[in-house]
Amino acid sequence: MTMARPFESDYALEDVHEISQRDSGLQRFYFPGASTVGGRDGVLLRVTAATGAAWIGCFAFGSFGHESMTQVSTCPNSQEICVIAFGKGYFVRADDPLRWQLNRATPVVALKAIQPKNLLVCADYTKVVAYGPDGVVWESARVSSDGIQIVDVADERLEVIGWDAAVSHRVRLSIGLDDGSILARHPISD
């Protein structure tokens, strides 16, 4: 599993492979739901908030297969963690695990931190969603029929490649970082 730290955070994270004696006294939260009584198998993390309070999070795997993205990332909000487990995405506060939400991009197939704009951008098969310190900043219109690859960030634009099923070819799109609008769309000749 990849742990990315593109943004400053007010917590410490540790990948946990199994619950150890050290962790036995920590409260456990199972996502989705932030249940404390149990849940499904998933990514296990030990989270230690800036206050020193620690807890174990189990983030249920998505049903998108073992080849799906699994990654943990810091967020524009220094208290939030983004966890992607086999494509299923979660945002949770390190200082209050009861404050969580599912990622609006499902399954998450691409993730890109854009530090100058303070955005964490997530893509699924058809759209792109940008998260800032206060949550969703924008959600693009449908930009692909099946799959999105983030290829570049330049000049206030996010460059992606998608598939246009109507004409059976790949397209390159420029998406505005301020509002998620589609600024340009060009077919790619293979």
C-alpha atoms as a printed R data frame, in Angstrom:
    type eleno elety resid chain resno       x      y       z
1   ATOM     1    CA   MET     A     1   0.000  0.000   0.000
2   ATOM     2    CA   THR     A     2   1.224  3.472  -0.865
3   ATOM     3    CA   MET     A     3   1.195  6.243   1.748
4   ATOM     4    CA   ALA     A     4   1.441  9.697   0.193
5   ATOM     5    CA   ARG     A     5   2.012 12.825   2.261
6   ATOM     6    CA   PRO     A     6   1.593 15.725  -0.180
7   ATOM     7    CA   PHE     A     7  -0.068 17.998   2.420
8   ATOM     8    CA   GLU     A     8   0.922 18.870   5.980
9   ATOM     9    CA   SER     A     9  -0.985 16.861   8.560
10  ATOM    10    CA   ASP     A    10  -1.750 17.123  12.275
11  ATOM    11    CA   TYR     A    11  -1.617 13.356  12.829
12  ATOM    12    CA   ALA     A    12   0.618 10.337  12.461
13  ATOM    13    CA   LEU     A    13  -0.313  7.257  10.429
14  ATOM    14    CA   GLU     A    14   0.984  3.753  10.568
15  ATOM    15    CA   ASP     A    15   0.079  0.818   8.343
16  ATOM    16    CA   VAL     A    16  -1.026 -2.077  10.564
17  ATOM    17    CA   HIS     A    17  -0.792 -5.617   9.259
18  ATOM    18    CA   GLU     A    18  -2.394 -7.159  12.314
19  ATOM    19    CA   ILE     A    19  -3.613 -5.908  15.665
20  ATOM    20    CA   SER     A    20  -0.730 -6.230  18.135
21  ATOM    21    CA   GLN     A    21  -0.577 -6.189  21.922
22  ATOM    22    CA   ARG     A    22   0.372 -2.492  21.625
23  ATOM    23    CA   ASP     A    23  -2.927 -1.819  19.813
24  ATOM    24    CA   SER     A    24  -5.196 -3.990  21.951
25  ATOM    25    CA   GLY     A    25  -6.389 -1.099  24.141
26  ATOM    26    CA   LEU     A    26  -7.100  1.293  21.253
27  ATOM    27    CA   GLN     A    27 -10.639  1.963  20.123
28  ATOM    28    CA   ARG     A    28 -11.405  0.484  16.690
29  ATOM    29    CA   PHE     A    29 -13.573  2.044  14.023
30  ATOM    30    CA   TYR     A    30 -14.832  0.098  11.001
31  ATOM    31    CA   PHE     A    31 -15.659  1.990   7.819
32  ATOM    32    CA   PRO     A    32 -18.061  2.563   6.243
33  ATOM    33    CA   GLY     A    33 -20.142  3.561   9.215
34  ATOM    34    CA   ALA     A    34 -17.506  4.243  11.886
35  ATOM    35    CA   SER     A    35 -18.915  1.241  13.745
36  ATOM    36    CA   THR     A    36 -17.111  0.206  16.914
37  ATOM    37    CA   VAL     A    37 -18.622 -3.298  16.982
38  ATOM    38    CA   GLY     A    38 -17.222 -4.745  13.772
39  ATOM    39    CA   GLY     A    39 -17.151 -4.565  10.026
40  ATOM    40    CA   ARG     A    40 -15.555 -6.033   6.917
41  ATOM    41    CA   ASP     A    41 -11.907 -6.718   6.117
42  ATOM    42    CA   GLY     A    42  -9.945 -3.785   4.796
43  ATOM    43    CA   VAL     A    43  -6.976 -1.489   5.125
44  ATOM    44    CA   LEU     A    44  -5.850 -1.242   8.760
45  ATOM    45    CA   LEU     A    45  -4.307  1.990  10.036
46  ATOM    46    CA   ARG     A    46  -3.166  3.230  13.421
47  ATOM    47    CA   VAL     A    47  -4.036  6.927  13.595
48  ATOM    48    CA   THR     A    48  -2.565  9.222  16.238
49  ATOM    49    CA   ALA     A    49  -4.172 12.677  16.318
50  ATOM    50    CA   ALA     A    50  -2.238 15.808  17.319
51  ATOM    51    CA   THR     A    51  -3.898 15.571  20.744
52  ATOM    52    CA   GLY     A    52  -2.138 12.242  21.255
53  ATOM    53    CA   ALA     A    53  -5.337 10.230  21.073
54  ATOM    54    CA   ALA     A    54  -4.815  7.102  18.970
55  ATOM    55    CA   TRP     A    55  -7.281  4.723  17.333
56  ATOM    56    CA   ILE     A    56  -7.342  1.892  14.802
57  ATOM    57    CA   GLY     A    57  -9.295  2.263  11.576
58  ATOM    58    CA   CYS     A    58 -10.384 -0.624   9.365
59  ATOM    59    CA   PHE     A    59 -11.455  0.664   5.945
60  ATOM    60    CA   ALA     A    60 -13.471 -1.956   4.043
61  ATOM    61    CA   PHE     A    61 -12.147 -3.023   0.677
62  ATOM    62    CA   GLY     A    62 -14.168 -2.063  -2.376
63  ATOM    63    CA   SER     A    63 -15.538 -4.814  -4.570
64  ATOM    64    CA   PHE     A    64 -13.511 -3.657  -7.559
65  ATOM    65    CA   GLY     A    65 -10.793 -6.330  -7.397
66  ATOM    66    CA   HIS     A    66  -7.265 -6.654  -6.081
67  ATOM    67    CA   GLU     A    67  -5.874 -4.694  -9.016
68  ATOM    68    CA   SER     A    68  -7.843 -1.607  -7.910
69  ATOM    69    CA   MET     A    69  -6.103  1.348  -6.327
70  ATOM    70    CA   THR     A    70  -5.135  1.125  -2.667
71  ATOM    71    CA   GLN     A    71  -3.534  4.238  -1.220
72  ATOM    72    CA   VAL     A    72  -3.555  6.508   1.821
73  ATOM    73    CA   SER     A    73  -2.979 10.249   1.475
74  ATOM    74    CA   THR     A    74  -2.902 13.366   3.567
75  ATOM    75    CA   CYS     A    75  -5.497 15.964   2.565
76  ATOM    76    CA   PRO     A    76  -5.777 19.744   2.143
77  ATOM    77    CA   ASN     A    77  -7.460 19.742   5.571
78  ATOM    78    CA   SER     A    78  -4.610 18.923   7.985
79  ATOM    79    CA   GLN     A    79  -6.982 16.831  10.147
80  ATOM    80    CA   GLU     A    80  -8.289 14.625   7.302
81  ATOM    81    CA   ILE     A    81  -7.047 11.343   5.898
82  ATOM    82    CA   CYS     A    82  -7.973  9.970   2.469
83  ATOM    83    CA   VAL     A    83  -8.020  6.165   2.399
84  ATOM    84    CA   ILE     A    84  -8.614  4.198  -0.792
85  ATOM    85    CA   ALA     A    85  -9.073  0.444  -0.358
86  ATOM    86    CA   PHE     A    86  -9.417 -1.509  -3.606
87  ATOM    87    CA   GLY     A    87 -11.058  1.545  -5.209
88  ATOM    88    CA   LYS     A    88 -13.433  2.424  -2.346
89  ATOM    89    CA   GLY     A    89 -12.553  5.863  -1.005
90  ATOM    90    CA   TYR     A    90 -13.023  7.359   2.453
91  ATOM    91    CA   PHE     A    91 -12.291 10.706   4.069
92  ATOM    92    CA   VAL     A    92 -12.040 10.665   7.866
93  ATOM    93    CA   ARG     A    93 -10.915 13.151  10.496
94  ATOM    94    CA   ALA     A    94  -7.949 11.982  12.562
95  ATOM    95    CA   ASP     A    95  -9.198 13.915  15.586
96  ATOM    96    CA   ASP     A    96 -12.787 12.636  15.310
97  ATOM    97    CA   PRO     A    97 -13.278  9.350  13.411
98  ATOM    98    CA   LEU     A    98 -17.057  9.715  13.691
99  ATOM    99    CA   ARG     A    99 -16.733 12.555  11.144
100 ATOM   100    CA   TRP     A   100 -16.195 10.689   7.892
101 ATOM   101    CA   GLN     A   101 -17.626 10.463   4.376
102 ATOM   102    CA   LEU     A   102 -17.334  8.285   1.298
103 ATOM   103    CA   ASN     A   103 -15.398  9.607  -1.675
104 ATOM   104    CA   ARG     A   104 -17.751 10.808  -4.429
105 ATOM   105    CA   ALA     A   105 -15.494  9.254  -7.069
106 ATOM   106    CA   THR     A   106 -16.251  5.516  -7.069
107 ATOM   107    CA   PRO     A   107 -14.225  3.506  -7.720
108 ATOM   108    CA   VAL     A   108 -11.215  5.770  -7.365
109 ATOM   109    CA   VAL     A   109  -8.922  5.040 -10.318
110 ATOM   110    CA   ALA     A   110  -6.644  8.086 -10.088
111 ATOM   111    CA   LEU     A   111  -5.552 10.443  -7.326
112 ATOM   112    CA   LYS     A   112  -3.518 13.640  -7.685
113 ATOM   113    CA   ALA     A   113  -2.489 16.239  -5.117
114 ATOM   114    CA   ILE     A   114  -2.348 19.777  -6.481
115 ATOM   115    CA   GLN     A   115  -0.565 21.664  -3.707
116 ATOM   116    CA   PRO     A   116  -0.601 25.166  -5.261
117 ATOM   117    CA   LYS     A   117  -4.425 25.019  -5.385
118 ATOM   118    CA   ASN     A   118  -4.730 23.085  -2.115
119 ATOM   119    CA   LEU     A   119  -6.729 20.359  -3.887
120 ATOM   120    CA   LEU     A   120  -6.804 16.577  -3.786
121 ATOM   121    CA   VAL     A   121  -8.283 15.394  -7.089
122 ATOM   122    CA   CYS     A   122  -9.923 11.968  -7.404
123 ATOM   123    CA   ALA     A   123 -11.149 10.360 -10.620
124 ATOM   124    CA   ASP     A   124 -13.438  7.413 -11.219
125 ATOM   125    CA   TYR     A   125 -14.361  5.893 -14.591
126 ATOM   126    CA   THR     A   126 -16.396  8.882 -15.760
127 ATOM   127    CA   LYS     A   127 -15.763 12.056 -13.705
128 ATOM   128    CA   VAL     A   128 -13.276 14.000 -11.595
129 ATOM   129    CA   VAL     A   129 -13.944 15.323  -8.075
130 ATOM   130    CA   ALA     A   130 -11.744 17.940  -6.353
131 ATOM   131    CA   TYR     A   131 -11.541 18.157  -2.562
132 ATOM   132    CA   GLY     A   132 -10.233 21.164  -0.630
133 ATOM   133    CA   PRO     A   133  -9.890 21.955   3.093
134 ATOM   134    CA   ASP     A   134 -13.695 22.169   3.509
135 ATOM   135    CA   GLY     A   135 -14.708 19.166   1.379
136 ATOM   136    CA   VAL     A   136 -15.876 19.009  -2.244
137 ATOM   137    CA   VAL     A   137 -14.796 22.066  -4.236
138 ATOM   138    CA   TRP     A   138 -16.170 20.867  -7.572
139 ATOM   139    CA   GLU     A   139 -17.280 17.805  -9.504
140 ATOM   140    CA   SER     A   140 -16.762 17.686 -13.252
141 ATOM   141    CA   ALA     A   141 -19.357 16.741 -15.795
142 ATOM   142    CA   ARG     A   142 -18.929 13.318 -17.415
143 ATOM   143    CA   VAL     A   143 -15.523 13.407 -19.133
144 ATOM   144    CA   SER     A   144 -15.121  9.738 -20.066
145 ATOM   145    CA   SER     A   145 -17.183  6.676 -20.845
146 ATOM   146    CA   ASP     A   146 -14.788  4.256 -19.175
147 ATOM   147    CA   GLY     A   147 -11.644  5.199 -17.291
148 ATOM   148    CA   ILE     A   148  -9.680  8.356 -16.613
149 ATOM   149    CA   GLN     A   149  -5.952  8.825 -16.510
150 ATOM   150    CA   ILE     A   150  -4.555 12.041 -15.004
151 ATOM   151    CA   VAL     A   151  -1.588 13.013 -17.157
152 ATOM   152    CA   ASP     A   152  -0.578 16.569 -16.224
153 ATOM   153    CA   VAL     A   153  -1.292 19.728 -14.261
154 ATOM   154    CA   ALA     A   154  -0.320 22.969 -15.971
155 ATOM   155    CA   ASP     A   155  -1.575 26.539 -16.432
156 ATOM   156    CA   GLU     A   156  -4.546 26.228 -14.045
157 ATOM   157    CA   ARG     A   157  -5.662 23.060 -15.856
158 ATOM   158    CA   LEU     A   158  -5.850 19.383 -15.112
159 ATOM   159    CA   GLU     A   159  -5.066 17.298 -18.192
160 ATOM   160    CA   VAL     A   160  -6.759 13.889 -18.388
161 ATOM   161    CA   ILE     A   161  -7.200 11.133 -20.940
162 ATOM   162    CA   GLY     A   162 -10.518  9.335 -21.180
163 ATOM   163    CA   TRP     A   163 -12.510  7.119 -23.533
164 ATOM   164    CA   ASP     A   164 -15.338  8.393 -25.732
165 ATOM   165    CA   ALA     A   165 -17.508  5.341 -26.466
166 ATOM   166    CA   ALA     A   166 -19.733  7.266 -28.904
167 ATOM   167    CA   VAL     A   167 -16.858  7.615 -31.381
168 ATOM   168    CA   SER     A   168 -14.702  4.710 -30.117
169 ATOM   169    CA   HIS     A   169 -11.510  6.617 -29.407
170 ATOM   170    CA   ARG     A   170  -9.507  8.175 -26.621
171 ATOM   171    CA   VAL     A   171  -9.782 11.898 -25.886
172 ATOM   172    CA   ARG     A   172  -7.590 14.392 -24.054
173 ATOM   173    CA   LEU     A   173  -9.449 16.901 -21.917
174 ATOM   174    CA   SER     A   174  -8.411 20.044 -20.070
175 ATOM   175    CA   ILE     A   175 -10.362 20.659 -16.879
176 ATOM   176    CA   GLY     A   176 -10.279 24.027 -15.104
177 ATOM   177    CA   LEU     A   177  -8.878 23.733 -11.589
178 ATOM   178    CA   ASP     A   178 -11.063 26.539 -10.229
179 ATOM   179    CA   ASP     A   179 -14.462 25.066 -11.115
180 ATOM   180    CA   GLY     A   180 -14.067 21.700 -12.879
181 ATOM   181    CA   SER     A   181 -15.302 23.026 -16.212
182 ATOM   182    CA   ILE     A   182 -14.180 21.317 -19.408
183 ATOM   183    CA   LEU     A   183 -11.957 23.854 -21.171
184 ATOM   184    CA   ALA     A   184 -10.845 21.780 -24.155
185 ATOM   185    CA   ARG     A   185 -11.495 18.350 -25.644
186 ATOM   186    CA   HIS     A   186  -9.337 16.800 -28.368
187 ATOM   187    CA   PRO     A   187  -9.461 13.339 -29.938
188 ATOM   188    CA   ILE     A   188  -6.277 11.290 -29.677
189 ATOM   189    CA   SER     A   189  -5.321  9.447 -32.819
190 ATOM   190    CA   ASP     A   190  -3.921  6.023 -31.992
